[in-house]
Amino acid sequence: MRILIADDHDLLRDALVAFMDQEENIETHTAADLAEAVALIDGDWTYDLVLLDYNMPGMNGLDGLRIAADRNGVHRVALMSGEANREIAEQALELGATGFVPKTLPAKSLVNAIKFMAMGEKYAPLEFMTAEPEANNHPLLENLTERETQVLKGLTEGKSNKEIARDLDLSEPTVKLHVKTLYKKLGVANRTQAALIARDQGVF
């Protein structure tokens, strides 16, 4: 069984490899970004599972998942993240991901999940997928709709309208309308000011 683990955090990547190396009949390869992962996929190796970190360089949201899954001979690509929410996990699964693995899983559970997916099974932890999102009761958000709050979060992360639209599964014109409404409600003139207000007040 051959597995490719792509993550830009050296310590976490090395720890995962150390855990996997304790298992029998598992060969682990690593990459530090999407470009390196794609180069390995396109090389001489065939992988039973490609595990991609959602936030590593080159991923551009879920685009990296699509890119890796479209490579010749790659049938099982999974996503892992320490920050992605349930909505992103659900989108990844809808796009055909073999699974979603939170980095908060205990080491043994993480190893078992990886082995499970490499054998062809889908995996997403039930507790994570069914957990209710924590409410954000910050005063700045009182007059914002849930969707406007999501768009504002995207602005604070420096995302373009196109990226926000992709993450929220909305059209770009719809996101533009939400952004304009945000300007009015927050009393700002542009996306930079909106992001700065949210950051300065510790909204996210």
Secondary structure as UniProt FT lines:
FT   STRAND          2..6
FT   HELIX           10..21
FT   TURN            24..25
FT   STRAND          27..31
FT   HELIX           34..41
FT   TURN            42..44
FT   STRAND          49..53
FT   TURN            54..55
FT   TURN            57..58
FT   TURN            60..62
FT   HELIX           63..69
FT   TURN            72..73
FT   STRAND          77..81
FT   HELIX           86..94
FT   TURN            95..96
FT   STRAND          99..102
FT   TURN            103..104
FT   HELIX           107..118
FT   TURN            119..120
FT   HELIX           126..130
FT   HELIX           139..141
FT   TURN            142..143
FT   HELIX           146..156
FT   TURN            157..158
FT   HELIX           161..168
FT   HELIX           172..186
FT   HELIX           191..200
FT   TURN            201..202
//
